[in-house]
Amino acid sequence: MAGTLDGKVAVMTGAGQGLGKAMAQVFVREGAKVLAVDISGAQNAVAADLGADVVPFHADVAREADIEAMFAHALNTFGRVDALLNVAGTLLSLQPEVTVEEYDNMTAVNLRGVLLCCKHGVKAMVAGGGGAIVNVTSVGALNAEEIASIPYSAAKAGVHSITKSFAIQYGPRGIRVNALASGFAKTERMQAVPPEALRYMKEKAALGRAAEPSEHAEVAAFLASDRASFITGAVIPVDGGWSARLA
């Protein structure tokens, strides 16, 4: 049976662990070829595990030169780019205040990195006749939370604006751009979150549990596929009902 992403090529940042790793797994299952990008080196293990359809690439999305090299490698390797998954992000801080240095580091990846990836991604996609971008953000960008980091939420909210702007500007050229607003998921990074905060996040969801990373990956694969051909400029919460609550 053909997969929903047969013949497509996806560039995926943050693919070394967590949601990005899960998305690489689902994309390969659905027939896509993936450039698995990460700064950690873990992308090499992901590629080795998933086989020849995944090519690892080291890049820091806070550096525009790395992003340009990333897309050049994708085009040289696969000949085209049909999808861009902006998954790379820094950890949110649970501290009430952050330093200017922490703020700059956080926004360099979570906001500027997404903007630059979109900037160069659309160039590659226009040359191939169109494509789809999925920007992974957070429910913390939709509503305020006591435990949320203000700079982190602000950066992710900025990505929502980037998403809509690129959707409008490049829709006529066959490029769809959507945001997946993630809720609490069982990723490696959650090991650094205090137990009381983990309990709070689990109870906040209407479903009363955290998501499996694959549950986010399935939505991302749908948004990147032709089945989502009339969805663009949307911010879609994948949060188990967290953002539906008034308080």
Buried (B, 14 or more C-beta within 10 A) or exposed (E): EEBBBEEBBBBBBBBBBBBBBBBBBBBBBBBBBBBBBBBEEBBBBBBEEBEEBBBBBBBBBBBBEBBBBBBEBBBEEBEBBBBBBBBBBBEBBEEEEBEEEBBEBBBBBBBBBBBBBBBBBBEBBBEBEBBBBBBBBBBBBBBEBEBBBBBBBBBBBBBBEBBBBBBEEBBEEEBBBBBBBBBBBBBEBBEEBEEEEBEBBBEBBEEEEBBEBBBBBBBBBBBBBEEBEEBBBBBBBBBBEBBEEEE
